[in-house]
Amino acid sequence: PNTLSSMRNLTELRVNRNKMSAIPKCLNTMDWMKTLKIGENLFEDITEEMSTKSTATMLRYRDMLEKARIEHVMNLSDMAIRSVPPELAGVHGLTDLNISNNQITVVPDFVAGYFDLLHWDMSYNRITKLPDSLHGLKHLLTLKMDHNQLSEIPNACSSLVSLQRISGSYNHILDITDNLSCLEQLTFLDFQFNELGSIPLNLSSLVNLQTCILNNNKIMQLPGTTIEYMTAMTLLHLHENRLQELPWELGEMQQLTDFSYHANELDTPTPEILSIGAIDLMNYMKTVNKSKKTKKLALTRMRLSLYPAELKTITVITDLNLSNNKLLEIDPVVARMKDLVAIDFSNNVLNTLPTALGKCGKLTFLDMSFNRISFLPDSLEGLTGLTVLKMNDNRMVRMPVFLKAMMKLQNLSLNNNEFLTVSADVKSSESFVTEPTNEQYKAIIAAATNQLELKQKLLDSVSPDLQILNLANNKLLEWGRWFPNATSLTHLDLDFNNIKLIPSAATQLVNLRFFSSRHNRLKQMPLVISALTALLSLQLDRNLITEVPPSMRLLSQLTRLTLAHNKLMGKWAYFPISALSNLTELRLTGNQLPEPPTGVARLAHLKFFDWRPVSQEINLDTD
């Protein structure tokens, strides 16, 4: 009776093994009870299985049933039940159903009548099959089937058109049905740890899919036509499958940030590429895939030691950048890229370039700086269209003969090598196809240091279009005879050599604007240097210059003049320094000038000036 709830002193009640047909409602308020047993009665409002449970479980279940009729949410998780209670058929309007973590083997058909159901969790059970009647759940958003004994996904799932999240991990599913392609609202898919052997081609319609977890299956192929349209994906787990290659279409997934592929049977891309890590691999795939459209391929800072084998079939590239890697050699396949216009091999560990590269006749830009190149094949003379050639910071001692054929060069960098002269070795006129032997190198060096044996000058026919020439940090003793033709030259750098003389004919460089010959052995400048009227910067620090020609006052465009650490002595009497009215920088430190040149104070634009003699100088040489 309900009046039982007024017995406040009652602490133990045992009414089990009777014939009650309903759970007394008064028990809801008797929370002071220490012992309560009502099992093994004839309750009609709960199933026979549930009536065998503990009193706490029965009361919890009874409360949930009542609550479900009001709030439309039913949580039967962790109740150790073997079947879905049939009385749930009378609960209408459910939106959330959780039957996880039980021992359920069969899903009853009446669940398909929950037309308003939004979330359904049946994970961690023993379910072997789902009813085909599920097609009525048109509003279902989430379906969790993980950790069961399912072997297939029913075709009825294709009707769950509102579904956004589906998971069926840790089952025995052999195939993802093609009908999942109808679930265009799907954003999350998890079928890891199953026995999937393939991925349907028509899953490409899942354009909103953001998370796809398919690791630990038996998938052998990832169709490129399936994934190229899944551009919203941010996570893709495919590790521990049997994939043999990764499709280039992965590069279309611009939003993909979490990609796992280890423990497969991959042979494409190459093992070296696969070892660089998921982030760099995705950048690689994106770059290569994009190059098929833009014809520009940039694989920089990827620690490559070999040209990737899978790229050998891509020959439509016009701009190839492999800089900042660890390349030991360049595959001759590059020469098959007949449309190449620009190549950057800088910052690698190359010793030479492939002979076949000379066949890339459309090439205008070639950068091989910062390598270990000591030899270049003469076949590169076929690159007659080059306008920019950077060979600086290598180990070359022999000036390449092929430079004579490059009459369109505008920028030539040869600094930081080991050239002894700008002359070529023509004592023996052979053309080297492979790197010369040590004996041949000795002959080259001997010829380079003996000017009487030279019969031809390499740079005598330098391009009249050449604008930038950098020969700094070599072992040059002279200019050579190239400059009369270099009428377009604007930048000339001869720093850190052993040059003793600026030839008078250098005045033909009428367009020269920046000239630097620091750290050489110059003793004087030509008197006619005034002909270089376009000069803006003249840097001659750390030479042996004893005087400055008065004609220099005519270089009225000069903004920088540096003569620091030379042998200038006595008062500045060469010309009024104020004649160079545009100077912003004047460096005379490290000479033996007792006082600054008269007229310095009248240089209105001067920003930096230092004249201190050797005895007073401090290091202000920021260059």
C-alpha positions as CSV (number, residue, x, y, z in Angstrom):
1,P,0.0,0.0,0.0
2,N,1.1,3.6,-0.6
3,T,0.8,4.3,3.1
4,L,3.9,2.3,3.6
5,S,5.9,5.4,2.7
6,S,4.9,6.9,6.1
7,M,6.8,4.3,8.0
8,R,9.9,6.3,8.6
9,N,11.5,3.8,10.9
10,L,11.3,1.0,8.3
11,T,14.8,0.2,7.2
12,E,14.4,-3.3,5.7
13,L,11.6,-4.6,3.4
14,R,11.6,-8.0,1.7
15,V,8.6,-8.7,-0.6
16,N,10.4,-10.8,-3.2
17,R,8.9,-14.1,-4.6
18,N,5.3,-12.9,-4.3
19,K,2.6,-12.2,-7.0
20,M,2.8,-8.4,-7.3
21,S,1.8,-7.3,-10.9
22,A,3.3,-3.8,-10.6
23,I,6.2,-2.1,-8.8
24,P,4.8,-0.1,-5.9
25,K,5.0,3.6,-6.6
26,C,5.5,4.3,-2.9
27,L,9.0,2.9,-3.1
28,N,10.1,6.0,-5.1
29,T,10.1,8.1,-1.9
30,M,11.5,5.6,0.6
31,D,15.1,6.6,0.0
32,W,16.0,5.9,3.7
33,M,15.6,2.1,3.2
34,K,18.8,0.1,3.7
35,T,17.5,-3.2,2.4
36,L,14.8,-3.6,-0.3
37,K,14.1,-6.8,-2.2
38,I,11.2,-7.0,-4.6
39,G,12.5,-9.4,-7.2
40,E,10.8,-12.6,-8.6
41,N,7.3,-11.2,-8.7
42,L,4.8,-11.2,-11.6
43,F,5.4,-7.6,-12.6
44,E,3.6,-6.7,-15.8
45,D,5.2,-3.3,-16.4
46,I,8.7,-4.7,-16.9
47,T,10.0,-7.8,-18.7
48,E,10.6,-11.1,-17.1
49,E,14.4,-10.6,-17.7
50,M,14.3,-7.3,-16.0
51,S,12.3,-8.6,-13.0
52,T,15.3,-10.9,-12.2
53,K,17.6,-8.0,-11.8
54,S,18.5,-6.3,-8.6
55,T,15.9,-4.0,-7.0
56,A,18.1,-1.0,-7.8
57,T,18.1,-1.9,-11.4
58,M,14.4,-2.5,-11.6
59,L,13.6,0.8,-10.0
60,R,16.1,2.6,-12.3
61,Y,14.5,0.9,-15.3
62,R,11.0,1.8,-14.1
63,D,12.0,5.4,-13.6
64,M,13.6,5.6,-17.0
65,L,10.5,4.3,-18.7
66,E,8.4,7.0,-17.1
67,K,11.0,9.6,-17.9
68,A,11.2,8.4,-21.5
69,R,7.5,9.0,-22.1
70,I,8.1,12.6,-21.1
71,E,11.6,13.6,-22.2
72,H,11.8,11.1,-25.1
73,V,15.3,9.9,-24.1
74,M,16.0,6.3,-23.1
75,N,19.4,5.1,-21.6
76,L,19.7,1.4,-21.1
77,S,23.5,1.2,-21.1
78,D,25.3,-1.0,-18.7
79,M,22.2,-3.0,-17.6
80,A,23.5,-6.4,-18.5
81,I,20.4,-7.2,-20.5
82,R,20.3,-9.8,-23.3
83,S,17.4,-8.2,-25.3
84,V,15.7,-4.9,-25.8
85,P,12.7,-4.8,-23.4
86,P,9.5,-5.2,-25.4
87,E,7.7,-2.6,-23.4
88,L,9.8,0.0,-25.2
89,A,7.4,-0.6,-28.1
90,G,4.9,1.4,-26.2
91,V,7.2,4.4,-25.7
92,H,6.5,6.8,-28.6
93,G,8.5,9.9,-29.8
94,L,11.9,8.7,-28.7
95,T,14.7,10.9,-30.0
96,D,17.7,9.4,-28.2
97,L,18.2,5.6,-27.6
98,N,21.2,4.1,-25.9
99,I,21.4,0.4,-25.5
100,S,25.2,0.1,-25.4
101,N,27.3,-2.1,-23.1
102,N,24.9,-4.9,-22.8
103,Q,24.6,-8.5,-24.1
104,I,22.0,-7.8,-26.8
105,T,22.1,-10.1,-29.8
106,V,19.0,-9.0,-31.8
107,V,17.5,-5.6,-32.5
108,P,13.7,-5.8,-32.6
109,D,11.8,-4.5,-35.5
110,F,9.7,-2.1,-33.4
111,V,12.8,0.2,-33.1
112,A,12.2,1.1,-36.7
113,G,9.0,2.8,-35.6
114,Y,10.9,5.5,-33.7
115,F,10.4,7.9,-36.6
116,D,11.7,10.9,-34.5
117,L,14.9,9.1,-33.4
118,L,18.0,11.3,-33.8
119,H,20.7,9.4,-31.9
120,W,21.1,5.6,-31.5
121,D,23.9,3.9,-29.7
122,M,24.0,0.1,-29.8
123,S,27.8,-0.3,-29.4
124,Y,29.4,-3.0,-27.2
125,N,26.8,-5.7,-27.6
126,R,26.6,-9.0,-29.5
127,I,24.4,-7.9,-32.3
128,T,25.0,-10.0,-35.5
129,K,22.4,-8.3,-37.8
130,L,20.4,-5.2,-38.2
131,P,16.8,-5.3,-39.4
132,D,16.0,-4.1,-42.9
133,S,13.1,-2.0,-41.4
134,L,15.6,0.7,-40.4
135,H,14.7,2.7,-43.6
136,G,12.0,4.5,-41.6
137,L,14.5,6.4,-39.4
138,K,14.6,9.4,-41.8
139,H,15.7,11.9,-39.1
140,L,18.5,9.8,-37.6
141,L,21.8,11.8,-37.2
142,T,24.0,9.5,-35.3
143,L,24.3,5.7,-35.5
144,K,26.9,3.8,-33.4
145,M,27.4,0.1,-34.0
146,D,30.9,-0.4,-32.7
147,H,32.1,-3.6,-30.9
148,N,29.4,-6.0,-32.1
149,Q,29.5,-9.1,-34.4
150,L,28.1,-7.5,-37.5
151,S,29.3,-8.9,-40.9
152,E,27.4,-6.4,-43.1
153,I,25.7,-3.1,-43.3
154,P,22.0,-3.4,-44.3
155,N,20.9,-1.8,-47.5
156,A,18.3,0.0,-45.5
157,C,21.0,2.4,-44.3
158,S,20.9,4.1,-47.6
159,S,17.5,5.6,-46.5
160,L,19.0,7.3,-43.5
161,V,19.4,10.5,-45.5
162,S,19.9,12.8,-42.5
163,L,22.7,10.7,-41.0
164,Q,25.8,12.7,-40.1
165,R,27.9,10.2,-38.1
166,I,28.1,6.4,-38.5
167,S,30.5,4.1,-36.8
168,G,30.8,0.3,-36.9
169,S,34.4,-0.3,-35.7
170,Y,35.5,-3.6,-34.2
171,N,33.1,-5.9,-36.1
172,H,33.5,-8.4,-38.9
173,I,32.2,-6.3,-41.8
174,L,33.5,-7.4,-45.2
175,D,32.2,-4.6,-47.3
176,I,31.0,-1.0,-47.1
177,T,27.8,-1.0,-49.2
178,D,27.6,1.3,-52.2
179,N,24.4,2.5,-50.7
180,L,26.3,4.6,-48.2
181,S,26.9,7.0,-51.1
182,C,23.4,8.3,-50.6
183,L,24.3,9.7,-47.2
184,E,25.5,13.1,-48.5
185,Q,25.2,14.7,-45.1
186,L,27.7,12.3,-43.5
187,T,30.7,14.0,-41.8
188,F,32.0,11.1,-39.7
189,L,32.7,7.5,-40.8
190,D,34.5,5.0,-38.6
191,F,34.9,1.3,-39.7
192,Q,38.3,0.6,-38.3
193,F,39.2,-3.0,-37.2
194,N,37.0,-4.8,-39.6
195,E,37.7,-7.0,-42.6
196,L,37.1,-4.5,-45.4
197,G,38.8,-5.4,-48.7
198,S,37.9,-2.3,-50.7
199,I,36.3,1.1,-50.8
200,P,33.4,1.6,-53.2
201,L,34.1,4.0,-56.0
202,N,30.8,5.9,-55.6
203,L,31.7,7.1,-52.1
204,S,33.0,10.2,-53.9
205,S,29.5,11.7,-53.3
206,L,30.3,12.0,-49.6
207,V,31.6,15.6,-50.2
208,N,30.9,16.6,-46.6
209,L,32.9,13.8,-45.0
210,Q,35.5,15.3,-42.6
211,T,36.6,12.2,-40.6
212,C,37.2,8.8,-42.2
213,I,38.7,6.1,-40.0
214,L,39.5,2.8,-41.9
215,N,42.7,1.6,-40.3
216,N,43.3,-2.1,-39.5
217,N,41.4,-3.6,-42.4
218,K,42.4,-5.4,-45.5
219,I,42.0,-2.6,-48.0
220,M,44.3,-3.1,-51.0
221,Q,43.4,0.0,-53.1
222,L,42.4,3.6,-52.4
223,P,40.6,4.8,-55.5
224,G,41.8,8.2,-56.6
225,T,38.4,8.9,-58.3
226,T,36.7,8.3,-54.9
227,I,38.7,10.7,-52.7
228,E,39.5,13.5,-55.1
229,Y,36.1,15.1,-54.4
230,M,36.3,14.7,-50.6
231,T,37.9,18.1,-50.2
232,A,36.3,18.7,-46.7
233,M,38.2,15.8,-45.1
234,T,40.5,16.8,-42.2
235,L,41.3,13.3,-40.8
236,L,42.0,10.1,-42.8
237,H,43.4,7.0,-41.0
238,L,44.5,4.1,-43.4
239,H,47.3,2.5,-41.4
240,E,47.6,-1.2,-41.1
241,N,45.9,-2.2,-44.3
242,R,47.3,-3.7,-47.5
243,L,47.6,-0.6,-49.7
244,Q,50.2,-0.8,-52.4
245,E,50.1,2.8,-53.5
246,L,48.7,6.2,-52.5
247,P,46.8,8.1,-55.2
248,W,48.0,11.5,-56.2
249,E,44.4,12.7,-55.7
250,L,45.3,12.9,-52.0
251,G,46.7,16.2,-53.0
252,E,43.2,17.5,-53.6
253,M,42.5,17.3,-49.8
254,Q,43.7,20.7,-48.9
255,Q,42.0,20.5,-45.5
256,L,43.6,17.2,-44.5
257,T,45.8,17.7,-41.4
258,D,45.7,14.2,-39.8
259,F,46.7,11.4,-42.2
260,S,48.1,8.0,-41.1
261,Y,49.4,5.4,-43.6
262,H,52.0,3.3,-41.8
263,A,52.1,-0.5,-41.8
264,N,50.8,-1.0,-45.4
265,E,52.5,-2.6,-48.4
266,L,53.2,0.7,-50.2
267,D,55.6,0.9,-53.1
268,T,54.4,4.3,-54.3
269,P,55.5,6.8,-53.3
270,T,59.0,5.6,-52.8
271,P,60.1,4.5,-49.3
272,E,62.2,7.6,-48.9
273,I,59.2,9.8,-49.5
274,L,57.0,7.7,-47.2
275,S,59.6,8.1,-44.4
276,I,59.5,11.9,-44.3
277,G,56.3,11.9,-42.1
278,A,52.6,12.5,-42.7
279,I,52.8,16.3,-42.9
280,D,55.6,16.4,-45.4
281,L,54.0,13.5,-47.4
282,M,50.8,15.5,-47.7
283,N,52.7,18.5,-48.8
284,Y,54.5,16.3,-51.3
285,M,51.2,14.8,-52.7
286,K,49.6,18.3,-52.8
287,T,52.6,19.8,-54.6
288,V,52.9,17.0,-57.2
289,N,49.1,16.9,-57.8
290,K,49.0,20.6,-58.2
291,S,52.0,20.5,-60.6
292,K,49.9,18.6,-63.2
293,K,47.8,21.7,-63.5
294,T,50.3,24.5,-63.0
295,K,53.3,22.7,-64.5
296,K,55.4,24.0,-61.6
297,L,56.9,21.5,-59.2
298,A,58.6,22.7,-56.0
299,L,59.9,20.0,-53.7
300,T,62.1,22.0,-51.3
301,R,63.3,21.1,-47.8
302,M,62.1,17.5,-48.0
303,R,65.4,15.8,-47.2
304,L,65.4,14.0,-50.6
305,S,68.6,12.2,-51.5
306,L,67.2,10.7,-54.8
307,Y,64.8,12.0,-57.4
308,P,61.5,10.3,-56.6
309,A,60.9,7.4,-59.0
310,E,57.1,8.0,-59.2
311,L,57.8,11.4,-60.7
312,K,59.6,10.0,-63.8
313,T,56.3,9.8,-65.7
314,I,55.6,13.5,-65.1
315,T,57.3,15.3,-67.9
316,V,55.1,18.4,-68.5
317,I,56.9,20.5,-65.9
318,T,58.1,24.0,-66.9
319,D,59.4,25.1,-63.5
320,L,61.3,22.6,-61.3
321,N,62.6,23.5,-57.8
322,L,64.5,20.8,-55.9
323,S,66.5,23.2,-53.7
324,N,67.4,22.6,-50.1
325,N,67.4,18.8,-50.1
326,K,70.2,16.2,-49.9
327,L,70.3,15.2,-53.6
328,L,73.5,13.4,-54.6
329,E,72.6,13.4,-58.3
330,I,69.9,14.5,-60.7
331,D,68.1,11.7,-62.6
332,P,68.6,12.1,-66.4
333,V,64.8,11.8,-66.6
334,V,64.7,15.6,-65.9
335,A,66.1,16.1,-69.4
336,R,62.9,14.6,-70.9
337,M,61.0,17.6,-69.6
338,K,61.4,19.4,-72.9
339,D,59.3,22.4,-71.8
340,L,61.5,23.3,-68.8
341,V,62.1,27.0,-68.4
342,A,63.5,27.2,-64.9
343,I,65.5,24.7,-62.7
344,D,66.6,25.3,-59.1
345,F,69.1,22.6,-57.8
346,S,70.6,24.9,-55.1
347,N,71.6,23.8,-51.6
348,N,72.1,20.1,-52.3
349,V,75.2,17.9,-52.4
350,L,75.5,17.5,-56.1
351,N,78.9,16.8,-57.7
352,T,77.8,17.4,-61.3
353,L,74.7,17.6,-63.5
354,P,73.5,15.0,-66.0
355,T,74.9,15.3,-69.5
356,A,71.4,15.1,-71.0
357,L,70.3,18.3,-69.3
358,G,71.9,20.1,-72.3
359,K,68.9,19.1,-74.3
360,C,66.5,21.3,-72.4
361,G,66.7,24.1,-75.0
362,K,63.9,26.2,-73.5
363,L,65.7,26.7,-70.2
364,T,66.2,30.4,-69.2
365,F,67.0,30.0,-65.5
366,L,69.4,27.5,-63.9
367,D,70.5,27.7,-60.2
368,M,73.1,25.1,-59.1
369,S,74.6,27.2,-56.3
370,F,75.6,25.8,-52.9
371,N,76.5,22.3,-53.9
372,R,79.8,20.4,-54.3
373,I,80.1,20.7,-58.0
374,S,83.6,20.5,-59.3
375,F,82.8,19.6,-62.9
376,L,80.1,20.4,-65.4
377,P,79.7,18.5,-68.7
378,D,80.4,20.5,-71.9
379,S,77.1,19.3,-73.3
380,L,75.4,22.1,-71.3
381,E,76.4,24.4,-74.2
382,G,73.0,23.5,-75.6
383,L,71.4,25.8,-73.0
384,T,71.8,28.8,-75.3
385,G,68.7,30.5,-74.0
386,L,69.8,30.9,-70.4
387,T,69.4,34.4,-69.0
388,V,70.2,33.6,-65.4
389,L,73.0,31.1,-64.4
390,K,74.0,30.7,-60.7
391,M,77.1,28.5,-60.1
392,N,78.3,30.2,-56.9
393,D,79.4,28.4,-53.8
394,N,80.7,25.2,-55.4
395,R,84.2,23.7,-55.9
396,M,84.9,24.5,-59.5
397,V,88.5,25.2,-60.6
398,R,87.8,25.0,-64.4
399,M,85.7,27.7,-66.0
400,P,83.1,25.8,-68.0
401,V,83.7,26.1,-71.7
402,F,79.9,26.0,-72.4
403,L,79.6,29.6,-71.1
404,K,80.9,30.8,-74.5
405,A,77.6,29.7,-76.1
406,M,75.4,31.5,-73.6
407,M,75.0,34.8,-75.4
408,K,71.7,35.8,-73.6
409,L,73.0,35.7,-70.1
410,Q,71.9,38.6,-67.9
411,N,72.9,37.3,-64.5
412,L,76.0,35.1,-64.0
413,S,77.1,34.1,-60.4
414,L,80.5,32.4,-60.2
415,N,81.5,33.6,-56.7
416,N,82.8,31.3,-53.9
417,N,84.5,28.7,-56.2
418,E,88.1,27.9,-56.7
419,F,88.7,29.6,-60.1
420,L,92.3,30.7,-60.7
421,T,91.4,32.6,-63.8
422,V,88.5,33.5,-66.0
423,S,90.2,31.7,-68.8
424,A,89.4,28.2,-70.1
425,D,91.8,25.4,-70.4
426,V,92.2,25.0,-74.2
427,K,95.7,23.6,-74.1
428,S,94.0,20.3,-74.8
429,S,90.8,21.0,-76.7
430,E,88.9,17.8,-75.7
431,S,85.4,18.1,-74.3
432,F,84.8,16.2,-71.1
433,V,81.6,14.2,-70.9
434,T,82.4,12.8,-67.5
435,E,84.4,14.4,-64.6
436,P,88.1,14.8,-65.5
437,T,90.7,12.6,-63.7
438,N,93.0,14.0,-61.1
439,E,95.8,14.2,-63.8
440,Q,93.5,16.2,-66.1
441,Y,92.6,18.5,-63.3
442,K,96.3,19.1,-62.6
443,A,96.7,20.0,-66.3
444,I,93.7,22.4,-66.1
445,I,95.2,24.2,-63.1
446,A,98.6,24.4,-64.6
447,A,97.3,25.9,-67.8
448,A,95.1,28.3,-65.8
449,T,98.1,29.7,-63.9
450,N,100.3,29.9,-66.9
451,Q,98.9,32.7,-69.1
452,L,101.4,32.1,-71.9
453,E,99.8,28.7,-72.5
454,L,96.3,30.0,-72.9
455,K,95.2,30.3,-76.5
456,Q,91.6,31.3,-75.9
457,K,89.7,33.3,-73.3
458,L,86.5,31.9,-72.0
459,L,84.6,35.0,-71.3
460,D,85.8,36.9,-74.4
461,S,82.4,36.4,-75.9
462,V,80.3,37.2,-72.9
463,S,76.7,38.0,-73.6
464,P,76.1,41.7,-74.4
465,D,72.9,41.4,-72.4
466,L,74.7,40.4,-69.2
467,Q,73.6,42.6,-66.3
468,I,74.9,40.9,-63.2
469,L,78.3,39.1,-62.9
470,N,79.5,37.8,-59.6
471,L,83.0,36.3,-59.4
472,A,83.6,37.0,-55.7
473,N,85.6,34.7,-53.5
474,N,87.7,32.8,-56.0
475,K,91.4,32.9,-56.7
476,L,91.4,35.2,-59.8
477,L,94.6,37.1,-60.7
478,E,93.1,39.2,-63.4
479,W,89.9,40.4,-65.0
480,G,90.4,38.5,-68.3
481,R,89.2,40.1,-71.6
482,W,85.4,39.7,-71.3
483,F,84.4,43.2,-70.4
484,P,84.5,45.0,-73.7
485,N,81.4,43.1,-74.7
486,A,79.5,43.5,-71.4
487,T,78.0,46.8,-72.3
488,S,74.8,46.1,-70.4
489,L,76.5,45.1,-67.1
490,T,75.1,46.9,-64.1
491,H,76.4,44.8,-61.2
492,L,80.0,43.5,-60.9
493,D,81.4,41.7,-57.8
494,L,85.0,40.7,-57.7
495,D,85.5,40.6,-53.9
496,F,88.0,38.2,-52.3
497,N,90.3,37.5,-55.2
498,N,93.9,38.2,-55.9
499,I,93.4,40.9,-58.6
500,K,96.2,43.5,-58.8
501,L,94.9,45.7,-61.6
502,I,91.6,47.3,-62.9
503,P,92.3,47.4,-66.6
504,S,91.7,50.8,-68.3
505,A,89.4,49.2,-70.8
506,A,87.0,48.6,-67.9
507,T,85.7,52.1,-68.6
508,Q,83.7,50.6,-71.5
509,L,81.2,49.4,-68.8
510,V,79.2,52.5,-69.2
511,N,76.1,51.1,-67.6
512,L,77.9,49.8,-64.5
513,R,76.1,51.0,-61.3
514,F,77.4,48.8,-58.6
515,F,81.1,47.8,-58.6
516,S,82.8,45.9,-55.7
517,S,86.4,44.7,-55.7
518,R,87.1,44.4,-51.9
519,H,89.8,42.2,-50.5
520,N,92.1,42.1,-53.5
521,R,95.6,43.5,-54.2
522,L,94.8,46.6,-56.2
523,K,97.4,49.4,-56.0
524,Q,95.7,52.0,-58.2
525,M,92.7,52.8,-60.2
526,P,92.7,53.8,-63.8
527,L,92.7,57.5,-64.4
528,V,89.8,57.3,-66.8
529,I,87.5,55.8,-64.2
530,S,85.5,58.9,-64.6
531,A,83.9,57.3,-67.7
532,L,81.8,55.1,-65.4
533,T,79.3,57.9,-64.9
534,A,76.4,55.6,-64.0
535,L,78.2,54.3,-60.9
536,L,76.1,54.5,-57.7
537,S,78.3,52.3,-55.5
538,L,82.1,51.8,-55.6
539,Q,83.6,49.5,-52.9
540,L,87.4,49.0,-52.9
541,D,88.1,48.2,-49.2
542,R,91.1,46.2,-48.1
543,N,93.3,46.7,-51.1
544,L,96.7,48.4,-51.5
545,I,95.6,51.6,-53.1
546,T,97.9,54.5,-52.5
547,E,96.1,57.3,-54.3
548,V,92.8,58.3,-55.8
549,P,92.6,59.7,-59.4
550,P,91.3,63.4,-59.4
551,S,89.0,62.4,-62.2
552,M,86.8,60.5,-59.7
553,R,85.2,63.8,-58.8
554,L,83.2,63.4,-62.0
555,L,81.3,60.4,-60.6
556,S,78.6,62.7,-59.4
557,Q,76.0,59.9,-59.1
558,L,77.9,58.0,-56.4
559,T,76.0,57.4,-53.2
560,R,78.5,54.9,-51.7
561,L,82.3,55.2,-51.7
562,T,84.3,52.8,-49.5
563,L,88.2,52.9,-49.5
564,A,88.7,51.6,-46.0
565,H,91.9,49.7,-45.2
566,N,94.1,50.8,-48.1
567,K,97.4,52.7,-48.2
568,L,96.1,56.3,-48.6
569,M,98.5,58.7,-46.9
570,G,98.7,62.4,-46.0
571,K,95.9,65.0,-46.4
572,W,93.1,64.3,-48.8
573,A,94.2,66.5,-51.8
574,Y,93.0,64.4,-54.7
575,F,89.8,66.4,-55.4
576,P,87.2,68.2,-53.3
577,I,85.1,65.5,-51.7
578,S,82.2,67.8,-51.8
579,A,82.0,67.2,-55.6
580,L,80.4,63.9,-54.8
581,S,77.3,65.6,-53.4
582,N,75.1,62.6,-53.5
583,L,77.2,60.5,-51.1
584,T,75.3,58.8,-48.2
585,E,78.2,56.6,-47.2
586,L,81.9,57.3,-47.1
587,R,84.4,54.9,-45.5
588,L,88.1,55.8,-45.3
589,T,89.0,54.2,-42.0
590,G,92.2,52.1,-41.7
591,N,94.3,54.4,-43.9
592,Q,96.9,57.0,-42.8
593,L,94.8,60.1,-43.3
594,P,95.6,62.6,-40.4
595,E,92.3,64.4,-40.9
596,P,89.0,64.0,-42.7
597,P,88.8,65.4,-46.3
598,T,87.9,69.0,-46.5
599,G,84.3,69.6,-47.5
600,V,82.8,66.5,-45.8
601,A,80.6,68.8,-43.8
602,R,79.0,70.0,-47.0
603,L,77.8,66.5,-48.0
604,A,74.1,67.0,-47.1
605,H,73.0,63.4,-47.7
606,L,75.8,61.7,-45.8
607,K,74.6,59.2,-43.3
608,F,77.7,57.2,-42.5
609,F,81.3,58.5,-42.4
610,D,84.5,57.1,-40.9
611,W,88.0,58.3,-41.7
612,R,90.0,57.2,-38.6
613,P,93.6,56.1,-39.3
614,V,94.9,52.7,-38.3
615,S,96.0,53.8,-34.9
616,Q,92.5,55.1,-33.9
617,E,90.1,52.8,-35.8
618,I,87.6,50.5,-34.3
619,N,85.7,47.9,-36.3
620,L,82.7,49.6,-37.8
621,D,82.7,47.7,-41.0
622,T,79.2,46.3,-41.0
623,D,79.7,44.8,-44.5
